Amino acid sequence: MQLTLEFGGGLELLCDSIKIHKVNINLPNESDILTMKDLLSWVRTNLIKERPEMFMKGDTVRPGVLVLVNDCDWELSGQLDTTLEDKDVIVFISTLHGG
């Protein structure tokens, strides 16, 4: 499954300062669907190069990280249970800034 992942608001610094990643992800074992929970696990393992605690807390994103799936807030589509499809665009934006 091909996805576009975008990181902003400082989160790109955790991924070698690369904002946009076009990735191919194999579907989980014996499944024909990919959920946001699966994707977050994949991102933590394959894209986050440093300080994963700044991106994730437990199995989900940290508070203060806005997640959009095809320009729609993931809170409207089921958060971790959101089903992803080929060519989806997922955006992660940190809303927390130092002062």
C-alpha positions in Angstrom: 0.0 0.0 0.0 1.4 3.4 -1.0 0.9 6.3 1.4 2.2 9.8 1.6 3.2 10.9 5.2 3.8 14.5 6.0 5.4 15.8 9.2 5.2 19.5 10.3 5.4 21.8 13.2 8.8 20.5 14.2 8.0 16.8 13.9 10.0 16.6 10.7 13.1 17.0 12.9 12.5 13.5 14.3 12.6 12.1 10.7 16.0 13.4 9.5 14.3 16.8 8.7 12.4 15.3 5.8 8.9 16.6 5.7 7.3 14.4 3.1 7.7 10.6 2.9 6.2 8.5 0.1 6.2 5.0 1.6 5.1 1.5 0.7 3.7 -0.5 3.6 2.9 -4.2 3.6 -0.4 -5.1 5.1 -0.4 -6.7 8.5 -0.3 -10.5 8.8 -3.5 -12.2 7.5 -5.2 -8.9 7.0 -6.4 -6.9 4.0 -6.7 -3.6 5.9 -4.3 -1.2 7.4 -5.3 0.9 10.4 -3.8 4.0 11.9 -2.7 1.9 14.8 -0.7 -0.3 12.4 0.7 2.8 10.6 1.9 4.5 13.8 3.7 1.3 14.8 5.4 1.3 11.4 6.3 5.0 11.6 7.9 4.5 15.0 10.0 1.6 13.7 10.9 2.9 10.3 10.8 6.7 10.1 11.4 8.2 13.6 15.2 8.5 14.0 15.4 10.2 17.4 13.3 10.9 20.4 10.2 8.8 19.6 8.7 10.0 22.8 8.2 13.4 21.2 5.9 11.8 18.6 4.2 8.9 20.4 2.9 8.1 23.9 2.0 4.4 24.2 0.2 3.2 21.0 -1.0 6.7 19.8 0.4 10.1 19.1 1.2 12.4 21.9 -1.3 15.1 23.0 -0.7 18.2 20.9 -0.1 16.3 17.6 -2.8 17.0 15.0 -3.4 14.1 12.7 -5.2 14.5 9.3 -6.2 11.7 7.0 -6.9 13.1 3.5 -7.4 16.6 5.1 -9.9 15.3 7.7 -9.2 15.3 11.4 -8.7 11.7 12.4 -10.9 12.2 15.5 -13.8 12.3 13.0 -12.8 9.0 11.4 -12.1 6.7 14.3 -8.5 7.7 15.4 -6.5 4.4 15.9 -9.3 2.4 14.1 -9.2 4.6 11.0 -8.9 2.3 8.0 -6.3 3.5 5.4 -6.5 3.0 1.7 -3.9 3.1 -1.1 -2.7 6.6 -2.0 -4.0 8.2 1.3 -2.2 11.2 2.6 -1.6 11.3 6.4 -0.4 14.6 8.0 1.1 14.9 11.5 1.5 18.4 12.8 2.8 19.4 16.3 0.7 22.2 17.8 3.1 22.6 20.7 5.7 25.3 20.5 8.3 26.6 22.9 8.1 30.2 24.0 
